[in-house]
Amino acid sequence: MSNPGNTSATSQEPKQLLHLVFGGELTDLDSVTFRDLSTLDVVGIFPDYASAAMAWKAKAQQTVDSAQTRYFIVHLHRLLQP
């Protein structure tokens, strides 16, 4: 019988796969060079792709009238793996 107060690593918590959502105005649409790094919009870090995608979509829709503004999802969990 398991101990209900036990919070060991054997619990069934979902695996954290961190994702960063950020964006800003690009110098041109053929590159990923930002016009001004000091104005980058860091939306946040999210625990999974689904929540990051929802945040990305919301920000992309808010800036639909600015053709030079782009938002991106970075898979931080891939950068953190040894």
N, CA, C and O of each residue as an XYZ file, in Angstrom:
328
protein
N       0.841     -1.185      0.000
C       0.000      0.000      0.000
C       0.879      1.239      0.000
O       1.854      1.302      0.749
N       0.551      2.227     -0.830
C       1.372      3.427     -0.926
C       0.990      4.436      0.137
O      -0.123      4.422      0.662
N       1.919      5.297      0.440
C       1.716      6.340      1.427
C       1.151      7.558      0.708
O       1.828      8.104     -0.163
N      -0.086      8.019      1.040
C      -0.686      9.137      0.312
C       0.084     10.439      0.487
O      -0.039     11.328     -0.356
N       0.871     10.586      1.543
C       1.637     11.798      1.739
C       2.979     11.753      1.043
O       3.729     12.728      1.088
N       3.293     10.656      0.408
C       4.582     10.493     -0.256
C       4.586     11.283     -1.568
O       3.733     11.077     -2.432
N       5.563     12.194     -1.703
C       5.664     12.990     -2.932
C       6.958     12.664     -3.653
O       7.631     13.552     -4.176
N       7.296     11.404     -3.674
C       8.545     10.991     -4.313
C       8.454     11.119     -5.826
O       7.410     11.466     -6.379
N       9.562     10.834     -6.472
C       9.641     10.947     -7.936
C       8.764      9.916     -8.640
O       8.626      9.970     -9.862
N       8.179      8.994     -7.918
C       7.343      7.988     -8.558
C       5.936      8.493     -8.837
O       5.145      7.784     -9.459
N       5.604      9.707     -8.389
C       4.272     10.243     -8.672
C       4.133     10.481    -10.171
O       5.137     10.579    -10.878
N       2.919     10.573    -10.653
C       2.647     10.671    -12.081
C       2.479     12.122    -12.529
O       1.522     12.440    -13.234
N       3.395     13.005    -12.131
C       3.348     14.391    -12.593
C       3.798     14.439    -14.052
O       4.699     13.700    -14.449
N       3.175     15.304    -14.847
C       3.597     15.404    -16.243
C       5.024     15.935    -16.330
O       5.440     16.739    -15.496
N       5.766     15.493    -17.328
C       7.140     15.924    -17.531
C       7.147     17.382    -17.985
O       6.390     17.770    -18.875
N       8.013     18.183    -17.362
C       8.129     19.583    -17.755
C       8.951     19.692    -19.026
O      10.097     19.245    -19.079
N       8.361     20.286    -20.036
C       9.063     20.564    -21.287
C       8.957     22.070    -21.525
O       8.044     22.540    -22.205
N       9.901     22.818    -20.957
C       9.817     24.272    -20.962
C       9.919     24.866    -22.360
O      10.716     24.426    -23.189
N       9.083     25.887    -22.601
C       9.056     26.605    -23.878
C       9.022     28.102    -23.602
O       8.291     28.557    -22.722
N       9.806     28.863    -24.347
C       9.853     30.316    -24.243
C       9.107     30.914    -25.424
O       9.289     30.485    -26.564
N       8.262     31.908    -25.150
C       7.557     32.633    -26.216
C       8.037     34.084    -26.163
O       7.952     34.741    -25.126
N       8.540     34.571    -27.299
C       9.000     35.957    -27.370
C       8.860     36.456    -28.796
O       8.653     35.675    -29.724
N       8.975     37.759    -28.957
C       8.883     38.313    -30.294
C       9.273     39.763    -30.330
O       9.625     40.364    -29.315
N       9.201     40.317    -31.528
C       9.527     41.710    -31.727
C       9.521     42.055    -33.198
O       9.162     41.241    -34.049
N       9.924     43.273    -33.476
C       9.932     43.755    -34.858
C      11.232     43.327    -35.547
O      12.327     43.548    -35.031
N      11.087     42.720    -36.705
C      12.245     42.266    -37.486
C      12.747     43.372    -38.413
O      11.992     44.267    -38.795
N      14.033     43.297    -38.768
C      14.581     44.268    -39.718
C      14.036     44.015    -41.121
O      13.794     44.957    -41.877
N      13.845     42.746    -41.466
C      13.205     42.376    -42.731
C      12.607     40.974    -42.565
O      12.958     40.242    -41.640
N      11.726     40.627    -43.451
C      10.992     39.369    -43.315
C      11.776     38.144    -43.762
O      11.319     37.015    -43.585
N      12.953     38.358    -44.340
C      13.769     37.244    -44.820
C      14.798     36.767    -43.798
O      15.570     35.850    -44.079
N      14.815     37.381    -42.618
C      15.781     36.987    -41.598
C      15.123     37.028    -40.217
O      13.990     37.483    -40.059
N      15.850     36.553    -39.251
C      15.381     36.623    -37.864
C      16.343     37.554    -37.120
O      16.982     37.171    -36.140
N      16.418     38.780    -37.618
C      17.218     39.822    -36.992
C      16.250     40.880    -36.481
O      15.464     41.439    -37.246
N      16.315     41.147    -35.185
C      15.382     42.091    -34.584
C      15.890     43.516    -34.731
O      17.086     43.784    -34.620
N      14.955     44.422    -34.984
C      15.279     45.834    -35.185
C      15.897     46.439    -33.924
O      16.883     47.171    -34.022
N      15.345     46.153    -32.747
C      15.837     46.743    -31.499
C      15.680     45.702    -30.388
O      14.567     45.428    -29.938
N      16.797     45.128    -29.952
C      16.745     44.074    -28.928
C      16.185     44.565    -27.603
O      15.648     43.773    -26.829
N      16.301     45.853    -27.331
C      15.787     46.377    -26.060
C      14.263     46.384    -26.009
O      13.678     46.542    -24.937
N      13.617     46.213    -27.164
C      12.152     46.221    -27.188
C      11.545     44.824    -27.386
O      10.346     44.693    -27.630
N      12.379     43.787    -27.279
C      11.840     42.425    -27.403
C      10.745     42.201    -26.375
O      10.863     42.630    -25.227
N       9.699     41.542    -26.782
C       8.577     41.216    -25.903
C       8.723     39.763    -25.462
O       8.473     38.844    -26.242
N       9.127     39.559    -24.212
C       9.216     38.211    -23.661
C       7.859     37.902    -23.038
O       7.516     38.428    -21.980
N       7.102     37.054    -23.698
C       5.754     36.726    -23.246
C       5.815     35.861    -21.996
O       5.073     36.091    -21.041
N       6.705     34.858    -22.001
C       6.857     34.022    -20.815
C       7.436     32.667    -21.130
O       7.700     32.319    -22.281
N       7.624     31.906    -20.052
C       8.101     30.524    -20.146
C       6.945     29.632    -19.726
O       6.303     29.868    -18.702
N       6.689     28.609    -20.521
C       5.518     27.759    -20.325
C       5.943     26.306    -20.122
O       6.976     25.888    -20.645
N       5.159     25.529    -19.368
C       5.545     24.164    -19.004
C       5.346     23.123    -20.092
O       5.787     21.983    -19.944
N       4.690     23.496    -21.182
C       4.452     22.542    -22.264
C       4.181     23.295    -23.560
O       3.917     24.497    -23.553
N       4.251     22.573    -24.666
C       4.078     23.202    -25.973
C       2.659     23.755    -26.155
O       2.480     24.822    -26.743
N       1.675     23.047    -25.662
C       0.287     23.475    -25.864
C       0.027     24.854    -25.262
O      -0.582     25.704    -25.913
N       0.475     25.086    -24.043
C       0.251     26.389    -23.419
C       1.108     27.468    -24.089
O       0.675     28.615    -24.203
N       2.314     27.114    -24.530
C       3.152     28.071    -25.257
C       2.503     28.444    -26.587
O       2.531     29.608    -26.988
N       1.925     27.473    -27.261
C       1.273     27.731    -28.543
C       0.066     28.649    -28.379
O      -0.187     29.503    -29.229
N      -0.674     28.476    -27.297
C      -1.825     29.364    -27.041
C      -1.350     30.798    -26.816
O      -1.952     31.736    -27.338
N      -0.273     30.978    -26.041
C       0.268     32.317    -25.791
C       0.816     32.920    -27.081
O       0.600     34.099    -27.361
N       1.528     32.103    -27.872
C       2.065     32.565    -29.151
C       0.936     33.043    -30.069
O       1.026     34.109    -30.679
N      -0.110     32.251    -30.157
C      -1.228     32.589    -31.047
C      -1.894     33.893    -30.619
O      -2.232     34.727    -31.459
N      -2.081     34.067    -29.319
C      -2.715     35.287    -28.813
C      -1.873     36.520    -29.158
O      -2.415     37.533    -29.601
N      -0.552     36.441    -28.957
C       0.318     37.579    -29.273
C       0.390     37.808    -30.782
O       0.395     38.956    -31.228
N       0.446     36.754    -31.560
C       0.500     36.897    -33.012
C      -0.774     37.568    -33.532
O      -0.715     38.390    -34.447
N      -1.910     37.222    -32.956
C      -3.170     37.831    -33.384
C      -3.239     39.304    -32.988
O      -3.826     40.114    -33.706
N      -2.636     39.656    -31.842
C      -2.628     41.059    -31.405
C      -1.786     41.940    -32.319
O      -2.026     43.143    -32.421
N      -0.805     41.346    -32.980
C       0.112     42.127    -33.812
C      -0.080     41.865    -35.295
O       0.828     42.115    -36.088
N      -1.232     41.373    -35.679
C      -1.491     41.000    -37.068
C      -1.349     42.195    -38.020
O      -1.040     42.002    -39.196
N      -1.565     43.412    -37.541
C      -1.463     44.591    -38.401
C      -0.029     45.061    -38.611
O       0.223     45.927    -39.450
N       0.913     44.499    -37.856
C       2.321     44.867    -37.998
C       3.047     43.744    -38.726
O       3.419     42.743    -38.113
N       3.249     43.906    -40.028
C       3.835     42.848    -40.852
C       5.253     42.491    -40.424
O       5.686     41.359    -40.640
N       5.983     43.419    -39.827
C       7.368     43.182    -39.431
C       7.494     42.503    -38.065
O       8.588     42.078    -37.692
N       6.406     42.394    -37.323
C       6.464     41.826    -35.971
C       6.188     40.332    -36.023
O       5.204     39.882    -36.611
N       7.080     39.574    -35.393
C       6.951     38.115    -35.355
C       7.165     37.612    -33.933
O       7.947     38.176    -33.168
N       6.462     36.550    -33.600
C       6.627     35.865    -32.314
C       7.106     34.447    -32.583
O       6.781     33.848    -33.608
N       7.885     33.924    -31.645
C       8.509     32.621    -31.795
C       8.333     31.787    -30.538
O       8.172     32.316    -29.438
N       8.368     30.470    -30.722
C       8.386     29.517    -29.610
C       9.749     28.836    -29.637
O      10.138     28.254    -30.649
N      10.471     28.911    -28.524
C      11.775     28.257    -28.396
C      11.613     27.070    -27.459
O      11.087     27.212    -26.355
N      12.060     25.915    -27.893
C      11.979     24.693    -27.087
C      13.138     24.679    -26.096
O      14.183     24.088    -26.370
N      12.956     25.327    -24.946
C      14.030     25.425    -23.954
C      14.471     24.055    -23.451
O      15.649     23.850    -23.156
N      13.537     23.126    -23.353
C      13.882     21.791    -22.825
C      14.928     21.118    -23.706
O      15.716     20.315    -23.206
N      14.955     21.416    -24.984
C      15.966     20.847    -25.870
C      17.342     21.453    -25.610
O      18.362     20.780    -25.753
N      17.362     22.717    -25.229
C      18.635     23.385    -24.947
C      19.192     22.967    -23.589
O      20.400     23.042    -23.366
N      18.327     22.530    -22.688
C      18.745     22.176    -21.341
C      19.202     20.731    -21.220
O      19.827     20.371    -20.222
N      18.909     19.895    -22.206
C      19.317     18.499    -22.154
C      20.802     18.389    -22.429
O      21.315     19.020    -23.354
N      21.503     17.582    -21.624
C      22.944     17.418    -21.833
C      23.252     16.676    -23.123
O      24.420     16.456    -23.445
